[in-house]
Amino acid sequence: MKRALVLYDGDCALCRQSVALLQRLDWFGRVRYQDARAVEHLPVTEPPLEPARLLEEMHLLTPDRTTVHQGFAALRWLAWRLPLLWPLAPFLIIPGIPALGQRIYRWIARHRFDLVPCQDGVCQLPRTQ
């Protein structure tokens, strides 16, 4: 069975904690998780994944590898597939919620190193050119 793939920032403590929670909620093993900083192991997609964008927000590739969801949309996709999140899933499609959810997600993603302490000074985003 092909599984979805979540790409996350492996140097981010909040991201690692979030992935650990998602793994506990993934009773049926529907999702695989991969550190997006390991660019040599990124899957081939069309259009290609942009390593810098992968560090801005979580990306989820569907099991058939034809669709990439980012940020809140990735969380919404997961909510429909992880049993303990099913009660929450219908609320995530109410008009206005996706836009608000994405804004909140982006704010958390930008401030994630301030929200959860770094470990050994590793937490930082590469500077964009």
Buried (B, 14 or more C-beta within 10 A) or exposed (E): EEBBBBBBBBBBBBBBEBBEEBEEBBEEEBBBBBBBBEEEEBEEBEEEBEBEEBBBBBBBBBBEBEEBBBBBBBBBBBBEBBEEBEEEBEEBEEEEEBEEBBEEBBEBBEEBBEEBEEEEEEBEBEEEE
